[in-house]
């Protein structure tokens, strides 16, 4: 699952539900315990939030994600704070497979249908991973 060696990186998430940028940045800031500012401002962590269609209509790009923080654990904590599922890429080469951080913090593998649009990728029809890609559901680390 997307929890390999954490590095200062870019995180790309999709959130189930419509959320304004301030609420998203606040949830990330609370999780990371540092300020999160809009793209273009001065800050340690930058965040761009924009709407698209689909079942996960709020896209979130986190720039300069801190080293030492596992992305899947951060997404899990943000999902709990928002009360909404958060999709993030997994570590496989399967383009339809994602990690889903549920509103209760549970992490699981899912497949989604993705369509590229002028506004960004729209993700629909999330369903549990079955067969060879199946891994047991597990709670995020505290």
C-alpha positions as CSV (number, residue, x, y, z in Angstrom):
1,X,0.0,0.0,0.0
2,X,1.2,3.5,-0.5
3,X,3.3,3.5,2.6
4,X,6.9,2.8,1.5
5,X,9.8,5.0,2.4
6,X,8.3,8.4,3.0
7,X,10.2,11.3,1.4
8,X,9.6,15.0,0.8
9,X,7.2,14.6,-2.1
10,X,4.0,15.4,-3.9
11,X,0.8,13.7,-2.7
12,X,-2.2,13.5,-5.1
13,X,-5.5,12.6,-3.4
14,X,-9.2,12.6,-4.4
15,X,-11.8,13.2,-1.7
16,X,-15.4,11.8,-1.7
17,X,-17.5,14.9,-1.4
18,X,-17.3,18.6,-2.1
19,X,-15.0,20.4,0.3
20,X,-13.6,24.0,0.2
21,X,-9.9,24.5,0.1
22,X,-9.7,26.0,3.7
23,X,-11.3,22.9,5.2
24,X,-9.0,20.6,3.3
25,X,-5.9,22.6,4.3
26,X,-7.1,22.7,7.9
27,X,-7.5,18.9,8.0
28,X,-4.0,18.4,6.5
29,X,-2.5,21.0,8.8
30,X,-4.0,19.3,11.9
31,X,-2.7,15.9,10.7
32,X,0.8,17.1,10.0
33,X,0.9,19.6,12.9
34,X,2.3,22.3,10.7
35,X,0.9,25.1,8.5
36,X,-0.4,24.3,5.1
37,X,-0.8,27.2,2.7
38,X,-2.3,27.6,-0.8
39,X,0.0,27.0,-3.8
40,X,1.9,30.2,-4.5
41,X,2.1,31.3,-0.8
42,X,5.2,31.0,1.3
43,X,5.1,28.0,3.6
44,X,6.6,24.6,4.5
45,X,3.7,22.6,3.0
46,X,1.8,23.8,-0.1
47,X,-1.7,22.6,-1.1
48,X,-3.8,23.0,-4.2
49,X,-7.5,22.0,-4.0
50,X,-9.8,21.9,-7.0
51,X,-13.1,20.5,-8.0
52,X,-13.9,17.9,-10.7
53,X,-16.8,15.5,-11.4
54,X,-17.2,11.9,-10.3
55,X,-17.6,10.2,-7.0
56,X,-14.4,11.8,-5.6
57,X,-14.9,15.4,-6.8
58,X,-12.3,17.2,-4.7
59,X,-8.8,16.8,-5.9
60,X,-5.9,17.6,-3.5
61,X,-2.3,18.1,-4.4
62,X,0.1,18.4,-1.5
63,X,3.5,19.8,-2.4
64,X,6.6,19.5,-0.2
65,X,5.0,16.7,1.9
66,X,7.3,16.2,4.9
67,X,9.8,13.4,5.1
68,X,9.1,11.0,7.9
69,X,5.3,11.0,7.4
70,X,3.8,8.0,5.7
71,X,1.4,9.2,3.0
72,X,-1.3,6.5,3.7
73,X,-1.3,7.3,7.4
74,X,-1.6,11.0,6.7
75,X,-4.5,10.3,4.3
76,X,-6.2,8.1,6.9
77,X,-6.0,10.9,9.5
78,X,-7.4,13.4,7.0
79,X,-10.2,11.1,6.0
80,X,-11.2,10.9,9.7
81,X,-11.0,14.7,10.1
82,X,-13.2,15.3,7.0
83,X,-15.5,12.3,7.6
84,X,-15.0,11.4,4.0
85,X,-13.1,8.7,2.0
86,X,-9.8,9.7,0.5
87,X,-8.2,8.0,-2.5
88,X,-4.5,7.9,-3.0
89,X,-2.3,6.0,-5.5
90,X,-1.0,2.6,-4.3
91,X,2.5,1.3,-5.0
92,X,1.5,-1.1,-7.8
93,X,1.7,-0.6,-11.5
94,X,-2.0,-1.2,-11.9
95,X,-3.5,2.2,-13.0
96,X,-7.0,1.4,-11.7
97,X,-5.9,0.4,-8.1
98,X,-5.8,2.8,-5.3
99,X,-5.6,2.9,-1.5
100,X,-8.9,4.1,0.0
101,X,-8.7,5.8,3.4
102,X,-12.2,5.4,4.9
103,X,-13.8,8.0,7.2
104,X,-13.1,5.7,10.1
105,X,-9.4,5.6,9.2
106,X,-9.4,2.1,7.7
107,X,-7.1,1.6,4.7
108,X,-8.1,-0.8,1.9
109,X,-7.2,-1.5,-1.7
110,X,-9.9,-0.6,-4.3
111,X,-10.3,-0.3,-8.0
112,X,-11.9,2.7,-9.6
113,X,-12.9,3.8,-13.1
114,X,-11.0,6.9,-14.1
115,X,-11.8,9.3,-16.9
116,X,-9.5,12.2,-17.9
117,X,-11.4,15.4,-18.4
118,X,-10.3,19.0,-19.1
119,X,-10.8,19.7,-15.4
120,X,-8.8,16.7,-14.2
121,X,-9.3,13.0,-13.6
122,X,-12.8,11.9,-12.5
123,X,-13.0,8.7,-10.4
124,X,-16.1,6.6,-10.1
125,X,-17.3,3.2,-9.1
126,X,-14.9,2.4,-6.3
127,X,-15.0,-1.3,-5.5
128,X,-13.0,-3.6,-3.3
129,X,-9.9,-5.2,-4.8
130,X,-10.4,-8.9,-5.4
131,X,-8.3,-11.8,-6.6
132,X,-4.5,-11.5,-6.7
133,X,-4.3,-7.9,-5.6
134,X,-6.4,-8.4,-2.5
135,X,-4.6,-7.5,0.8
136,X,-6.3,-7.6,4.2
137,X,-8.0,-4.4,5.4
138,X,-6.0,-2.9,8.1
139,X,-6.3,0.2,10.4
140,X,-3.8,2.9,9.9
141,X,-1.0,3.2,12.4
142,X,-1.7,5.6,15.2
